């Protein structure tokens, strides 16, 4: 599955002088100081900052659409957005202008023309998230904005065994809630794994879509496995029970990052 950033579209330095164009962009951000991606009244959000920058650069009121509505404190390396604009100059100029206007913790990594029928959310075939855990007895000031400090020992091999139960199509009600009341909590997980790198433990999940707080609750369950509180089979039974009360742990948002979005 192609990932965001491999669209095959090239931003030409010369663009048509008239007509509205649909553009797509990859956005990277540190979500620490934001109330999430989606615009909220009276709150500082990623969407709000990008739309303000677009208004200043283009002199247009532009509403952007994102591939995912990341929660407060969640980061992104590969958030995908789309919008329409009458911008008459090159896309390189627009990208440069936006990055000059945006706060330092938000950046437009790539900008390209998009097909008219492209929708960042509904055109996506999968999303990849990574949760970062700093697994050392002493906290790391350099990692504290982007990783959850878990000071007790973790057995990553047991966590990986539990991850194997996630792969496939299941009802993940134990790990999250549907975006709309009454809608399906069935999702398909394509990849689930835990790795250790120096002092970090990373949990990587790829699925066609995610429920609200699904990744953070899965990680909470995996930590209980890695610490010996649960067995991998216990973890599977919790998933099959479809009971969110059984997980008990929802890890903080700061360790979560939207890595990329895949499209056909």
C-alpha positions as CSV (number, residue, x, y, z in Angstrom):
1,X,0.0,0.0,0.0
2,X,1.5,3.3,-1.0
3,X,2.1,5.7,1.9
4,X,1.5,9.4,2.3
5,X,4.5,11.1,0.7
6,X,4.5,8.7,-2.3
7,X,1.6,10.1,-4.2
8,X,3.3,10.3,-7.6
9,X,2.3,14.0,-8.0
10,X,4.9,16.6,-8.6
11,X,4.4,20.2,-7.6
12,X,5.2,22.1,-10.8
13,X,6.8,25.5,-10.4
14,X,4.3,26.8,-13.0
15,X,0.6,26.4,-12.3
16,X,-2.5,27.5,-14.2
17,X,-3.2,31.2,-13.5
18,X,-6.9,30.7,-12.9
19,X,-9.3,28.0,-11.5
20,X,-9.6,26.5,-8.1
21,X,-7.2,23.6,-7.4
22,X,-7.5,20.8,-4.9
23,X,-4.2,20.3,-3.0
24,X,-3.0,17.6,-0.6
25,X,-0.3,18.0,2.0
26,X,1.6,16.0,4.6
27,X,1.7,17.7,8.0
28,X,4.1,17.1,10.9
29,X,3.3,18.4,14.3
30,X,4.1,18.3,18.0
31,X,0.6,18.1,19.5
32,X,1.7,18.8,23.1
33,X,0.3,22.3,23.3
34,X,-2.8,21.7,21.3
35,X,-6.4,20.6,22.1
36,X,-6.2,18.1,19.2
37,X,-6.4,18.4,15.4
38,X,-10.0,19.4,14.9
39,X,-11.2,23.0,15.3
40,X,-12.8,23.7,18.7
41,X,-14.3,26.9,19.9
42,X,-12.0,28.7,22.2
43,X,-9.2,26.1,21.9
44,X,-5.8,26.1,20.1
45,X,-5.9,23.3,17.5
46,X,-3.8,22.1,14.6
47,X,-6.5,22.6,12.1
48,X,-7.1,26.1,13.4
49,X,-3.4,27.1,13.0
50,X,-3.2,25.7,9.5
51,X,-6.4,27.5,8.4
52,X,-5.1,30.8,9.9
53,X,-1.8,30.4,7.9
54,X,-3.7,29.6,4.7
55,X,-5.9,32.7,5.2
56,X,-2.9,34.9,5.6
57,X,-1.0,33.4,2.6
58,X,-3.9,33.2,0.2
59,X,-6.3,35.9,1.4
60,X,-9.1,33.2,1.3
61,X,-11.2,31.5,3.9
62,X,-10.2,27.8,3.5
63,X,-11.5,24.8,5.4
64,X,-9.1,21.8,5.4
65,X,-10.0,18.2,5.8
66,X,-7.7,15.8,7.7
67,X,-7.1,12.1,7.5
68,X,-7.5,11.7,11.2
69,X,-8.8,13.8,14.1
70,X,-5.9,13.2,16.6
71,X,-6.7,13.9,20.2
72,X,-5.2,16.6,22.5
73,X,-1.5,15.9,23.0
74,X,-1.2,13.4,20.1
75,X,1.6,14.0,17.6
76,X,1.8,13.4,13.8
77,X,4.6,12.8,11.4
78,X,2.4,11.9,8.5
79,X,-1.0,13.6,8.9
80,X,-2.6,14.2,5.5
81,X,-4.8,17.1,4.7
82,X,-6.7,18.4,1.6
83,X,-8.1,21.8,0.7
84,X,-9.2,23.9,-2.3
85,X,-7.6,27.2,-3.2
86,X,-7.3,29.8,-5.9
87,X,-3.6,30.2,-5.3
88,X,-2.0,31.4,-8.5
89,X,1.7,30.9,-7.8
90,X,3.8,27.8,-7.5
91,X,3.2,25.2,-4.9
92,X,6.7,25.6,-3.6
93,X,5.9,29.2,-2.9
94,X,2.8,28.3,-1.0
95,X,4.6,25.6,1.0
96,X,7.3,28.2,1.9
97,X,4.7,30.8,2.9
98,X,2.8,28.4,5.1
99,X,5.9,27.2,6.9
100,X,6.9,30.8,7.5
101,X,3.5,31.6,9.0
102,X,2.9,28.4,11.0
103,X,4.1,28.0,14.6
104,X,7.4,26.2,15.0
105,X,5.7,23.0,16.2
106,X,3.7,22.6,12.9
107,X,5.2,22.1,9.4
108,X,4.0,21.3,5.9
109,X,6.4,18.6,4.8
110,X,5.0,18.1,1.3
111,X,2.4,19.8,-0.9
112,X,1.0,18.5,-4.2
113,X,-1.9,18.6,-6.5
114,X,-4.7,16.2,-5.7
115,X,-7.3,14.4,-7.8
116,X,-10.8,16.0,-7.4
117,X,-12.2,12.9,-5.8
118,X,-9.4,12.6,-3.2
119,X,-10.5,12.6,0.4
120,X,-7.8,12.3,3.1
121,X,-10.0,10.2,5.4
122,X,-12.3,8.2,3.1
123,X,-9.7,7.5,0.4
124,X,-7.3,6.0,3.0
125,X,-6.9,2.3,3.1
126,X,-4.9,2.2,6.4
127,X,-3.3,4.3,9.1
128,X,-0.1,3.6,11.1
129,X,0.4,4.7,14.7
130,X,3.3,4.3,17.0
131,X,3.3,4.6,20.7
132,X,6.6,5.4,22.4
133,X,7.5,4.2,25.9
134,X,10.6,5.3,27.8
135,X,11.3,2.1,29.8
136,X,14.1,3.1,32.2
137,X,14.0,3.6,35.9
138,X,15.0,7.3,35.6
139,X,12.9,9.7,33.5
140,X,14.3,11.3,30.3
141,X,13.8,15.1,30.1
142,X,14.6,14.9,26.4
143,X,11.9,12.2,25.7
144,X,9.2,13.5,28.1
145,X,7.2,15.3,25.4
146,X,7.0,12.4,23.1
147,X,7.2,9.2,25.2
148,X,5.4,7.8,28.3
149,X,7.8,7.0,31.1
150,X,7.2,3.5,32.4
151,X,10.0,2.8,34.9
152,X,9.3,-0.9,35.6
153,X,10.7,-3.9,33.6
154,X,8.8,-5.0,30.5
155,X,8.9,-8.4,28.7
156,X,8.6,-7.3,25.1
157,X,8.4,-10.9,23.9
158,X,5.2,-11.4,25.9
159,X,3.9,-8.1,24.6
160,X,4.5,-9.3,21.0
161,X,2.7,-12.5,21.7
162,X,-0.3,-10.5,22.9
163,X,0.0,-8.3,19.8
164,X,-0.5,-11.4,17.6
165,X,-4.1,-11.7,18.9
166,X,-4.9,-8.2,17.5
167,X,-4.2,-9.1,13.9
168,X,-7.2,-9.7,11.8
169,X,-10.8,-8.4,11.8
170,X,-12.3,-8.2,15.3
171,X,-14.7,-6.2,17.4
172,X,-12.4,-3.9,19.3
173,X,-15.1,-2.6,21.7
174,X,-12.9,-3.5,24.7
175,X,-10.3,-1.0,23.5
176,X,-12.3,2.0,22.2
177,X,-15.5,3.6,21.2
178,X,-17.0,4.2,17.8
179,X,-16.7,7.8,16.4
180,X,-20.6,7.9,16.2
181,X,-22.9,6.3,18.7
182,X,-24.3,3.1,17.4
183,X,-21.7,2.7,14.6
184,X,-19.6,-0.4,14.2
185,X,-16.6,-1.1,16.5
186,X,-15.2,-3.8,14.1
187,X,-11.8,-2.9,12.7
188,X,-9.1,-4.8,10.8
189,X,-5.6,-4.7,12.1
190,X,-2.9,-5.5,9.6
191,X,0.2,-5.3,11.7
192,X,0.8,-5.2,15.5
193,X,4.2,-5.4,17.1
194,X,6.5,-4.3,19.9
195,X,10.2,-3.5,19.6
196,X,12.9,-2.4,22.0
197,X,15.5,0.2,20.9
198,X,17.9,1.4,23.6
199,X,15.7,2.7,26.4
200,X,12.5,2.8,24.3
201,X,9.8,0.3,23.7
202,X,7.7,1.0,20.6
203,X,4.2,-0.3,19.9
204,X,3.4,-0.1,16.2
205,X,-0.2,-0.7,14.9
206,X,-1.5,-0.5,11.4
207,X,-5.2,-0.9,10.7
208,X,-7.9,0.2,8.3
209,X,-9.2,2.6,10.9
210,X,-9.1,3.1,14.7
211,X,-11.7,3.6,17.3
212,X,-11.4,6.5,19.8
213,X,-8.6,5.9,22.2
214,X,-8.1,2.5,20.7
215,X,-4.3,2.6,20.4
216,X,-3.8,4.1,23.9
217,X,-6.0,1.4,25.5
218,X,-4.3,-1.4,23.6
219,X,-1.0,-0.1,24.9
220,X,-2.4,0.0,28.4
221,X,-3.3,-3.6,28.1
222,X,0.1,-4.5,26.6
223,X,1.8,-2.9,29.5
224,X,-0.1,-5.1,31.9
225,X,1.1,-8.1,29.9
226,X,4.7,-6.9,29.7
227,X,4.7,-6.3,33.5
228,X,3.4,-9.8,34.2
229,X,0.0,-8.7,35.5
230,X,-1.7,-10.4,32.5
231,X,-0.8,-13.3,30.2
232,X,-1.1,-13.0,26.4
233,X,-4.1,-15.3,26.6
234,X,-5.7,-13.0,29.3
235,X,-5.2,-10.1,26.8
236,X,-7.0,-12.0,24.1
237,X,-9.9,-12.9,26.4
238,X,-10.3,-9.2,27.3
239,X,-10.4,-8.3,23.5
240,X,-13.0,-11.1,22.9
241,X,-15.1,-10.0,25.9
242,X,-15.9,-6.6,24.2
243,X,-16.0,-4.9,27.7
244,X,-14.0,-1.7,28.0
245,X,-14.1,-1.9,31.8
246,X,-11.6,-4.8,31.7
247,X,-8.7,-2.8,30.3
248,X,-8.4,-0.4,33.2
249,X,-5.4,1.5,31.8
250,X,-5.4,4.2,29.1
251,X,-1.9,5.5,28.6
252,X,-1.2,9.3,28.2
253,X,-1.6,10.9,24.7
254,X,2.0,12.2,24.6
255,X,3.4,8.9,23.5
256,X,1.2,8.6,20.5
257,X,2.1,9.6,17.0
258,X,0.3,9.2,13.6
259,X,3.2,8.0,11.5
260,X,1.6,7.7,8.1
261,X,-1.6,7.2,6.1
262,X,-1.7,4.7,3.2
263,X,-3.7,5.1,-0.1
264,X,-4.3,2.9,-3.0
